[in-house]
């Protein structure tokens, strides 16, 4: 009886841990996207005003081409 109770508790904890991982990952991804993508584009692109080389602003992105 104790073994099955522990098994049930373990599976609940596993499910809970899985959802904490998922939500934690989403929260980290959200922070990452908010900090690393939105700010540079909001600041850099208006500041460039037609200059199509953003290597210093968005590192890792190719320069925009028209």
DABEL-V279827 format. One record per pair of residues at least 24 apart in sequence whose C-alpha atoms are under 7 Angstrom apart, sorted by the first residue. I is the first residue (numbers start at 1). GAP is how many residues later the second one is. Records with the same first field share a line. If there is no record, write none. Layout:
# DABEL-V279827
I->GAP ; GAP
This chain:
# DABEL-V279827
none
